[in-house]
């Protein structure tokens, strides 16, 4: 039972962190992580799903929200015109820098699966 109590505490810490990030940047954690990943270079929705471990449906909503806020735009892949890539707009580049230099402290956490600390 002690493990579940620790899990509850972990969820509480994560929720507090997510609230801090949203308050500081006006974006969800998933939107921040998506901006950071797109900032590394061109990527497709499928690559974002795999990298950020999101379902296609969830990633579609995240991307739509970022597009609506004018942080990202779609472009066609230069090699395969059937593929759509996502890139940051100038506003998205600014927001990505803001997120990278965030005043929100994200703790280094080590989760031990066997045993307690």
C-alpha positions as CSV (number, residue, x, y, z in Angstrom):
1,X,0.0,0.0,0.0
2,X,2.9,2.3,0.7
3,X,3.8,2.3,-3.1
4,X,0.3,3.6,-3.9
5,X,0.7,6.4,-1.4
6,X,4.0,7.4,-3.0
7,X,2.3,7.2,-6.4
8,X,-0.4,9.6,-5.1
9,X,2.3,12.0,-3.9
10,X,4.1,11.8,-7.3
11,X,0.8,12.6,-9.1
12,X,0.4,15.6,-6.8
13,X,3.9,16.9,-7.6
14,X,3.3,16.4,-11.3
15,X,0.0,18.3,-11.2
16,X,1.6,21.2,-9.2
17,X,4.4,21.3,-11.8
18,X,1.9,21.3,-14.7
19,X,-0.1,24.1,-13.1
20,X,3.1,26.2,-12.6
21,X,4.1,25.7,-16.2
22,X,0.7,26.7,-17.5
23,X,0.6,29.7,-15.3
24,X,4.1,30.8,-16.4
25,X,3.6,30.3,-20.1
26,X,-0.1,30.0,-20.9
27,X,0.5,26.6,-22.4
28,X,0.0,23.0,-21.3
29,X,3.0,20.8,-20.6
30,X,2.2,18.8,-23.8
31,X,2.1,22.1,-25.8
32,X,5.5,23.1,-24.3
33,X,7.0,19.7,-25.0
34,X,5.7,19.8,-28.6
35,X,7.1,23.3,-29.2
36,X,10.5,22.1,-27.8
37,X,10.5,19.1,-30.1
38,X,9.5,21.0,-33.2
39,X,12.2,23.5,-32.4
40,X,14.8,20.8,-32.9
41,X,13.8,20.6,-36.6
42,X,11.1,19.6,-39.0
43,X,8.9,16.7,-37.9
44,X,5.6,15.1,-38.8
45,X,2.6,14.4,-36.5
46,X,3.6,10.8,-36.4
47,X,7.1,11.6,-35.3
48,X,5.7,13.8,-32.6
49,X,3.3,11.1,-31.4
50,X,6.2,8.6,-31.1
51,X,8.7,11.0,-29.5
52,X,6.2,12.5,-27.0
53,X,4.2,9.3,-26.4
54,X,0.9,10.7,-27.4
55,X,-2.0,9.2,-29.2
56,X,-2.7,10.5,-32.8
57,X,-6.0,12.0,-31.5
58,X,-4.3,13.8,-28.6
59,X,-1.5,15.1,-30.8
60,X,-3.9,16.3,-33.3
61,X,-5.6,18.5,-30.6
62,X,-2.2,19.7,-29.3
63,X,-1.1,20.7,-32.8
64,X,-4.5,22.4,-33.6
65,X,-4.1,24.5,-30.4
66,X,-0.6,25.5,-31.3
67,X,-1.7,26.4,-34.8
68,X,-4.6,28.4,-33.5
69,X,-2.2,30.4,-31.3
70,X,0.0,30.9,-34.3
71,X,3.0,29.1,-32.8
72,X,3.4,26.5,-35.6
73,X,2.5,26.1,-39.2
74,X,2.3,23.2,-41.6
75,X,4.6,22.8,-44.5
76,X,5.1,20.1,-47.1
77,X,8.1,17.9,-46.9
78,X,10.7,18.9,-49.5
79,X,11.3,15.4,-50.7
80,X,7.9,13.8,-50.3
81,X,5.1,16.4,-50.9
82,X,2.6,14.0,-49.4
83,X,4.1,14.4,-46.0
84,X,3.2,17.4,-43.8
85,X,5.8,18.8,-41.5
86,X,5.4,21.2,-38.6
87,X,7.6,24.2,-38.1
88,X,7.7,27.0,-35.7
89,X,6.5,30.5,-36.7
90,X,8.5,33.5,-35.5
91,X,6.0,33.8,-32.6
92,X,6.6,30.1,-31.9
93,X,10.3,30.6,-31.9
94,X,9.9,33.3,-29.3
95,X,7.6,31.1,-27.2
96,X,10.0,28.2,-27.5
97,X,12.8,30.4,-26.2
98,X,10.6,31.6,-23.3
99,X,9.8,28.0,-22.4
100,X,13.4,26.9,-22.6
101,X,14.4,29.7,-20.3
102,X,11.5,29.1,-17.9
103,X,11.6,30.3,-14.4
104,X,9.7,27.1,-13.5
105,X,12.0,24.7,-11.7
106,X,11.7,21.2,-13.0
107,X,13.3,18.9,-10.4
108,X,15.7,16.1,-11.3
109,X,13.9,13.0,-10.1
110,X,15.1,9.5,-9.7
111,X,12.3,7.0,-9.5
112,X,13.3,3.7,-7.9
113,X,11.2,0.8,-8.9
114,X,12.7,-1.6,-6.5
115,X,12.9,-0.2,-3.0
116,X,12.4,3.1,-1.3
117,X,14.6,6.1,-0.8
